[in-house]
Amino acid sequence: MEMKIYLDNAATTPLSIDVFQAMQPYFFENFGNPSSAHHCGREAKNAVEQSRATIAELLNTTPAHIIFTSGGTEADNTAILSGIREKQIKLAITTPFEHHAVLHTLKALQQNGEIKLVYLQHDQKGNLSLSHLEHLLAAGEKAFVSVMHGNNEVGNLNNIEEIAEVCSRYSAVFHSDTVQTMGQYIYDTQKLKADFLIGSAHKFHGPKGAGFLYKRSDAAIRPFINGGAQESSQRSGTENVTGIVGLAKALEIAYDNREAYQRHISGLKDRLIFKLTNKIPGIRFNGNSAQQNLSLATVLSVVVPQSPDGQSPLSYLDQYHICASGGSACSSRSAAGSHVLSALGNDFEGSTIRFSFSRYNTNEEIDHVAEKLAYLFTLSPAPFEYYNVRMA
Ligand SMILES: Cc1ncc(COP(=O)(O)O)c(C=O)c1O
C-alpha cells in the first residue's frame, strides 16, 4: 500500500496525542461552562485560567495580557481593529506578503476611509526595507504597523526585533502576525517591543478553532465580539475550554522541546533541498526559502519546471498520497493566484509547490517525496492529442 505523506503543516498540523489526552477530561467529566458559579463551572474556569497562566509564562508576561480567541484570524482582526480604532490611528503600514486575515482587514478599513494604507518596499526576495519604514514613521503621523514574523507561503522571516525597535522609537503601534512562528521562536515580551502577537493552536499540533492574542498594554481592548463579558469583556462567548486546554498544552510541548524539534525539522528541509536540487534540473526556490537562516525551517517553497507530460505536480503528488500545496491553504480554492508570489514579482517559469514540515515527518518520507517528484520529470512528453484535449 502507498504510504500517506503529509507535508502541508503550514496549513495545519496533526493533533499531538499528549494534547488530546490533556483535552479529554474537559469533554467528559469537566464539561462545565466557566461562567457557571457551581463547582462544575469552577473546574472549567480553573482550566481556562491555568492555561492562560501557562501561555503567559511562556511569553514572559502576566495572564491579563492573554486573550483567548477562535484562532489566528480572529486574533489578527481584533488586534488591527482595536489597535487602530482605540488610538484613532489614520495611517497603517504593512507588507504585501501578509496573510489575508491581516490584508483584508486593513483593506476594509482603507475602503471605509478610516485609514491610509502604505506597503513597505522590498527587494525581489521579499526582504523588507527598514529604511522605508523609518522614513514613513519619521513624517510624524501616528501609525499602526503590521508585519508578520514568518511568511506562510514562502517562509521568509522578518526581523521583528528590529522593526519593533523602530516602531517604538516613533511611538507606532506594532502588531506582528506570529501564527507560523509561535512555538518555534521565543517571544520574550519583556524585551520584544511588540504591542500585539498572535497564536493559533492548530499550527503547532493543537486543536483547530483555538488561539490567542497577546496585548502589551494593561488597558482593556475594544472587543471585536460583544456578548456575555467573558475574557474581561474583551472577547465574549462561552470559552472553548477543550480548545484552550489543548492550545496551552501544545504550546508548552513546543517550547519544552523547541531545540530538538527545530534541529529535526531543519534537517528535513536541508535534505529535501539537497535531493531536489540534485534530481530536478532547473529547480528554483521562492524568496529566501532555501536559506535556513533567513526562513522558517518548516516551509520550503520550490518552483519546478513544466513537466514533460504537462501534469500539474500537485495533483501528481496527490495521486501518490503526498499532501503539499501551491501556496496558502486558505486561498487554494479562490480563483486568484497567490498574492505573495505575485508580490515577489519573480518571473520563474513553472509551478510552485509549498512543502511544509513538522516534527512528525521523517527522512524516509523526504526521500520518497524527492524520488516521486523527480520521476515526474523523466516521463515522456504527452502525445499531441493530449494537449488538444486539454486546450478544448
Ligand atoms: C500567517 C497566518 N496568519 C493567520 C492565519 C489564520 O489562522 P487561523 O487558521 O487560526 O485562523 C494563518 C493560517 O494559515 C497564517 O498562516
The ligand as an SDF file (V2000), in Angstrom:
LIG
                    3D

 16 16  0  0  0  0  0  0  0  0999 V2000
    0.3680   33.7700    8.8060 C   0  0  0  0  0  0  0  0  0  0  0  0
   -1.0310   33.3610    9.1600 C   0  0  0  0  0  0  0  0  0  0  0  0
   -1.8380   34.2340    9.7670 N   0  0  0  0  0  0  0  0  0  0  0  0
   -3.0980   33.9140   10.1060 C   0  0  0  0  0  0  0  0  0  0  0  0
   -3.6080   32.6590    9.8250 C   0  0  0  0  0  0  0  0  0  0  0  0
   -5.0080   32.3390   10.2300 C   0  0  0  0  0  0  0  0  0  0  0  0
   -5.0200   31.4770   11.3490 O   0  0  0  0  0  0  0  0  0  0  0  0
   -6.2960   30.5900   11.6940 P   0  0  0  0  0  0  0  0  0  0  0  0
   -6.3160   29.4520   10.7200 O   0  0  0  0  0  0  0  0  0  0  0  0
   -6.0560   30.1130   13.0870 O   0  0  0  0  0  0  0  0  0  0  0  0
   -7.4880   31.4700   11.6080 O   0  0  0  0  0  0  0  0  0  0  0  0
   -2.8130   31.7210    9.1680 C   0  0  0  0  0  0  0  0  0  0  0  0
   -3.3500   30.4050    8.7820 C   0  0  0  0  0  0  0  0  0  0  0  0
   -2.9480   29.8210    7.7910 O   0  0  0  0  0  0  0  0  0  0  0  0
   -1.4790   32.0810    8.8320 C   0  0  0  0  0  0  0  0  0  0  0  0
   -0.6610   31.2220    8.2100 O   0  0  0  0  0  0  0  0  0  0  0  0
  1  2  1  0
  2  3  1  0
  2 15  2  0
  3  4  2  0
  4  5  1  0
  5  6  1  0
  5 12  2  0
  6  7  1  0
  7  8  1  0
  8  9  2  0
  8 10  1  0
  8 11  1  0
 12 13  1  0
 12 15  1  0
 13 14  2  0
 15 16  1  0
M  END
$$$$
